[in-house]
Amino acid sequence: MLKKTLFTGLTALALATSAHAADYKIDTEGQHAFIQFKIQHLGYSWLLGEFRDFEGNFSYDPDNVTASKVNVTVDTTSLDTNHAERDKHLKSDEFLNVQKYPQATFVSTKFTPDDDDNNEGELEGNLTLHGVTKPITIDVEHIGGGDDPWGGYRQGFEGETTLKLADFNIDPDNHLGPASEELKLYISFEGIRQ
């Protein structure tokens, strides 16, 4: 009887653990994921845009958030600022040089939750952009998670960071002006449990 009770308890614990720790695919097909940016234009206004094509996955366990991992690949040719001529210029070798560097990647290395809230924290990782790999930190917030109407299970997050263009050998003085040394990046996505 003791063996049976112990086995039942361990099985329940294993099932509970596996229900929490999971791998997720970022839902780009359902338009529930965004990588957007804004940057100063001449110091007079903000230029806003996004990367429309990307893919990625992450692992997340609400009971062990420090083990979280994220991996994202971005198609830099999908840059869109709602202005064809400007997009052509930003994709040229004066900025992103998407012909030579058609992809950007982010691979996380560490997640540190806030002391008082596991729903927020700092995600550290390596960003490769314009042929240069640099460590960056993204301020992350867990928005929520649960069942979806199609029989799946989802988790949603958002994050923000600021990049110095010079760190990635991109010259902001190419018509954007000296006020455009930094780019603000905003990320929002839902992941579907696999």
DODOFI-83161 format. One record per residue (C-alpha): chain; residue number from 1; x, y, z. Coordinates in steps of 0.001 Angstrom, whole numbers, plus 524288, in hexadecimal, padded with zeros to 5 digits. Each point is the difference from the previous one (the first is absolute). Layout:
N
+-------+-----+-------+-------+-------+
| chain |   n |     u |     v |     w |
+-------+-----+-------+-------+-------+
|     A | NUM |     X |     Y |     Z |
...
+-------+-----+-------+-------+-------+
***
This chain:
194
+-------+-----+-------+-------+-------+
| chain |   n |     u |     v |     w |
+-------+-----+-------+-------+-------+
|     A |   1 | 80000 | 80000 | 80000 |
|     A |   2 | 80B2E | 8092E | 8036C |
|     A |   3 | 806B8 | 7FD28 | 7F302 |
|     A |   4 | 7F36B | 8029A | 7F88A |
|     A |   5 | 7FDB9 | 80CD1 | 80735 |
|     A |   6 | 80E19 | 80443 | 7FDCA |
|     A |   7 | 7FF3E | 7FC7B | 7F17A |
|     A |   8 | 7F310 | 8075B | 7FE72 |
|     A |   9 | 805B0 | 80BE2 | 806BD |
|     A |  10 | 80C5D | 80006 | 7F79D |
|     A |  11 | 7F7ED | 7FE4E | 7F396 |
|     A |  12 | 7F74E | 80B74 | 803AF |
|     A |  13 | 80C0E | 8083B | 802EC |
|     A |  14 | 80619 | 7FC76 | 7F2E8 |
|     A |  15 | 7F37F | 80368 | 7F8B9 |
|     A |  16 | 7FED3 | 80CE0 | 80734 |
|     A |  17 | 80E22 | 8035E | 7FCFF |
|     A |  18 | 7FEAC | 7FCAF | 7F19B |
|     A |  19 | 7F3A4 | 80821 | 7FF33 |
|     A |  20 | 80798 | 80C19 | 80435 |
|     A |  21 | 80D15 | 7FEAA | 7F91C |
|     A |  22 | 7FDCF | 80087 | 7F154 |
|     A |  23 | 8052D | 80438 | 7F2D1 |
|     A |  24 | 7F886 | 809F3 | 7F7F7 |
|     A |  25 | 8001F | 80435 | 7F1D5 |
|     A |  26 | 7FE1F | 80E8A | 7FDAE |
|     A |  27 | 7F302 | 801EA | 7F8FF |
|     A |  28 | 803ED | 80803 | 7F423 |
|     A |  29 | 7F62C | 7F934 | 7F707 |
|     A |  30 | 7F489 | 804C6 | 807FE |
|     A |  31 | 8052E | 80DFC | 8003B |
|     A |  32 | 801BF | 7FF6B | 80EBA |
|     A |  33 | 80E37 | 80428 | 7FFF3 |
|     A |  34 | 80685 | 80D01 | 7FD16 |
|     A |  35 | 80DC4 | 80586 | 7FF5C |
|     A |  36 | 7FEB8 | 80EB4 | 7FEFD |
|     A |  37 | 80990 | 80B3F | 8012D |
|     A |  38 | 800AE | 80EA9 | 80099 |
|     A |  39 | 80B48 | 80935 | 7FDB7 |
|     A |  40 | 8018B | 80EB6 | 7FFC9 |
|     A |  41 | 7FF96 | 806B5 | 7F2C9 |
|     A |  42 | 808A9 | 80C14 | 7FFF5 |
|     A |  43 | 7FC44 | 80203 | 80E3A |
|     A |  44 | 7F2B2 | 80533 | 7FB93 |
|     A |  45 | 7F74F | 7F401 | 80056 |
|     A |  46 | 7FF9C | 7F13D | 8014D |
|     A |  47 | 80153 | 7F695 | 7F4A7 |
|     A |  48 | 7F862 | 7F388 | 802DE |
|     A |  49 | 80131 | 7F2CE | 7F97D |
|     A |  50 | 7FFFF | 7F15F | 801B0 |
|     A |  51 | 80597 | 7F340 | 7FB1D |
|     A |  52 | 7F4CB | 7F83B | 7FA43 |
|     A |  53 | 80696 | 7F2C0 | 7FE71 |
|     A |  54 | 80677 | 7F8B3 | 80B19 |
|     A |  55 | 7FF22 | 7F32B | 80739 |
|     A |  56 | 803F2 | 7FAD6 | 80D21 |
|     A |  57 | 7FD70 | 7F7BE | 80BC9 |
|     A |  58 | 80188 | 8008F | 80EA2 |
|     A |  59 | 7FF67 | 7F772 | 80C00 |
|     A |  60 | 7F8CB | 80499 | 80C13 |
|     A |  61 | 7FCFE | 7FA6C | 80D56 |
|     A |  62 | 7F873 | 8090D | 8092F |
|     A |  63 | 805A6 | 7F870 | 80B84 |
|     A |  64 | 80E02 | 801B3 | 7FB37 |
|     A |  65 | 8008C | 80C69 | 7F7DA |
|     A |  66 | 80ED7 | 800E2 | 800CA |
|     A |  67 | 80099 | 7F433 | 7F6E5 |
|     A |  68 | 7F8A7 | 8075C | 7F546 |
|     A |  69 | 80651 | 8005D | 7F28B |
|     A |  70 | 7FCE7 | 8075D | 7F370 |
|     A |  71 | 804E2 | 7FE8F | 7F206 |
|     A |  72 | 7FB74 | 80918 | 7F504 |
|     A |  73 | 80415 | 80198 | 7F1BA |
|     A |  74 | 7FBD6 | 80C4A | 7F8B6 |
|     A |  75 | 7FF5C | 801EA | 7F144 |
|     A |  76 | 805FE | 80D92 | 7FED3 |
|     A |  77 | 7FADF | 80154 | 7F20F |
|     A |  78 | 7F253 | 800AC | 805F2 |
|     A |  79 | 8028F | 80D78 | 805ED |
|     A |  80 | 7F414 | 808AE | 7FDF0 |
|     A |  81 | 7FE6A | 80E63 | 8039F |
|     A |  82 | 7F41B | 8020F | 7F74B |
|     A |  83 | 80820 | 8076A | 7F5EE |
|     A |  84 | 8060E | 7F860 | 7F4B9 |
|     A |  85 | 80B18 | 8096D | 7FCBD |
|     A |  86 | 803F5 | 80170 | 80E2E |
|     A |  87 | 7FF9C | 7F13C | 801C9 |
|     A |  88 | 808C7 | 7FE73 | 7F428 |
|     A |  89 | 809AC | 8098E | 80603 |
|     A |  90 | 7FFCB | 7F97E | 80D6A |
|     A |  91 | 80249 | 7F2B7 | 7F9B2 |
|     A |  92 | 80B85 | 8052B | 7F80C |
|     A |  93 | 80E59 | 7FEB0 | 80385 |
|     A |  94 | 7FF45 | 80D66 | 80685 |
|     A |  95 | 7F820 | 7F9E8 | 80B17 |
|     A |  96 | 7FC11 | 7F1B1 | 80196 |
|     A |  97 | 805F2 | 7FADC | 7F357 |
|     A |  98 | 7F5C4 | 7F549 | 7FF5B |
|     A |  99 | 805D5 | 7FA3B | 7F3AF |
|     A | 100 | 80C4F | 7FC7B | 80790 |
|     A | 101 | 7F94D | 7FDDE | 80D33 |
|     A | 102 | 7F253 | 7FAAE | 7FD2E |
|     A | 103 | 7FE17 | 7FB03 | 80DD7 |
|     A | 104 | 80111 | 804EF | 80DE6 |
|     A | 105 | 7FFAC | 7F692 | 80B6F |
|     A | 106 | 7FE08 | 80090 | 80E9E |
|     A | 107 | 803E8 | 7F4D9 | 80904 |
|     A | 108 | 7FD7E | 801B4 | 80E7A |
|     A | 109 | 80A35 | 7FC9B | 80A31 |
|     A | 110 | 7F984 | 80381 | 80CEA |
|     A | 111 | 7F340 | 80495 | 80617 |
|     A | 112 | 7FFE1 | 80729 | 80CF6 |
|     A | 113 | 7F295 | 8026B | 805FF |
|     A | 114 | 7FCF8 | 80BEF | 8082D |
|     A | 115 | 8018F | 7FD21 | 80E69 |
|     A | 116 | 7F1A6 | 801FB | 802FD |
|     A | 117 | 7F991 | 7FBC0 | 7F357 |
|     A | 118 | 802DD | 7F40E | 7F797 |
|     A | 119 | 7F7AE | 80618 | 7F535 |
|     A | 120 | 80A62 | 80A1F | 7FCE6 |
|     A | 121 | 80E9C | 7FF96 | 7FE74 |
|     A | 122 | 80BEF | 801A4 | 7F762 |
|     A | 123 | 802BA | 7F6F2 | 7F4A4 |
|     A | 124 | 80E41 | 80009 | 7FBEB |
|     A | 125 | 804EF | 7FA83 | 7F345 |
|     A | 126 | 807FB | 801CD | 7F3B8 |
|     A | 127 | 7FA8E | 807E0 | 7F4B3 |
|     A | 128 | 8063F | 7FE44 | 7F2AC |
|     A | 129 | 7FCB1 | 80B6B | 7F714 |
|     A | 130 | 80730 | 80571 | 7F424 |
|     A | 131 | 80A36 | 7F55E | 80194 |
|     A | 132 | 80345 | 803E4 | 80E04 |
|     A | 133 | 7FCAF | 7F851 | 80C50 |
|     A | 134 | 7FE38 | 80787 | 80CA7 |
|     A | 135 | 7F9F3 | 7FCF6 | 80D3F |
|     A | 136 | 7F354 | 8074B | 802BD |
|     A | 137 | 7F617 | 8004B | 80B17 |
|     A | 138 | 7F152 | 8002C | 7FDAF |
|     A | 139 | 7F66E | 8044A | 80A89 |
|     A | 140 | 7F597 | 7F55E | 7FF83 |
|     A | 141 | 7F23A | 7FED8 | 8057C |
|     A | 142 | 7F7A3 | 7F3BA | 80006 |
|     A | 143 | 7F27B | 8043B | 7FB7D |
|     A | 144 | 7F8C8 | 7F34D | 80296 |
|     A | 145 | 7FDB9 | 7F200 | 7FC14 |
|     A | 146 | 7F56F | 7F5C2 | 7FEAB |
|     A | 147 | 7F76D | 7F835 | 7F6D0 |
|     A | 148 | 7FC2C | 8058A | 7F2C6 |
|     A | 149 | 7F32A | 7FD96 | 7F8A8 |
|     A | 150 | 80675 | 7F641 | 7F6A8 |
|     A | 151 | 80467 | 7F5F9 | 809F1 |
|     A | 152 | 80D9F | 80570 | 801E8 |
|     A | 153 | 80700 | 80645 | 80B5E |
|     A | 154 | 806DA | 80D21 | 7FF0B |
|     A | 155 | 80918 | 80926 | 8074A |
|     A | 156 | 801A3 | 80E65 | 7FC95 |
|     A | 157 | 80B0A | 80988 | 8028F |
|     A | 158 | 80496 | 80D93 | 7FC6D |
|     A | 159 | 80D71 | 80610 | 800B5 |
|     A | 160 | 80754 | 80C9E | 7FD97 |
|     A | 161 | 80E2E | 8038E | 7FDFA |
|     A | 162 | 80853 | 80ADA | 7FA4B |
|     A | 163 | 80AD4 | 7FD50 | 7F633 |
|     A | 164 | 80B83 | 808B7 | 7FCBF |
|     A | 165 | 80162 | 7FF61 | 7F130 |
|     A | 166 | 80EA6 | 80258 | 800A2 |
|     A | 167 | 80167 | 7F350 | 807C1 |
|     A | 168 | 7FB9E | 7F8F3 | 7F3AC |
|     A | 169 | 8081C | 80843 | 7F693 |
|     A | 170 | 7F424 | 80776 | 7FB17 |
|     A | 171 | 8022E | 80E87 | 7FDA1 |
|     A | 172 | 7F41A | 807FE | 80464 |
|     A | 173 | 804F7 | 80C26 | 7F901 |
|     A | 174 | 7FB91 | 7FA8B | 7F2E8 |
|     A | 175 | 7F465 | 8095D | 7FEEC |
|     A | 176 | 7FA27 | 7FCD8 | 80D5A |
|     A | 177 | 8085E | 809D4 | 80754 |
|     A | 178 | 80865 | 7FF86 | 80C59 |
|     A | 179 | 7F3E7 | 7FEF1 | 808C0 |
|     A | 180 | 7FDF8 | 7F275 | 7FA44 |
|     A | 181 | 80B22 | 7F901 | 806BF |
|     A | 182 | 7F699 | 7F715 | 8074B |
|     A | 183 | 7F4C7 | 7F782 | 7FB70 |
|     A | 184 | 7F4F0 | 7FC03 | 8091D |
|     A | 185 | 7FB51 | 7F213 | 7FDE6 |
|     A | 186 | 7F2C8 | 7FABD | 8044E |
|     A | 187 | 7FC84 | 7F18F | 7FF60 |
|     A | 188 | 7F2E5 | 7F993 | 802B4 |
|     A | 189 | 7FC80 | 7F1D2 | 7FD81 |
|     A | 190 | 7F7C8 | 7F459 | 80383 |
|     A | 191 | 805C5 | 7F26C | 7FFD8 |
|     A | 192 | 7F87D | 7F365 | 7FDA0 |
|     A | 193 | 80400 | 7F47F | 8086E |
|     A | 194 | 805B2 | 7F504 | 7F7EC |
+-------+-----+-------+-------+-------+
***
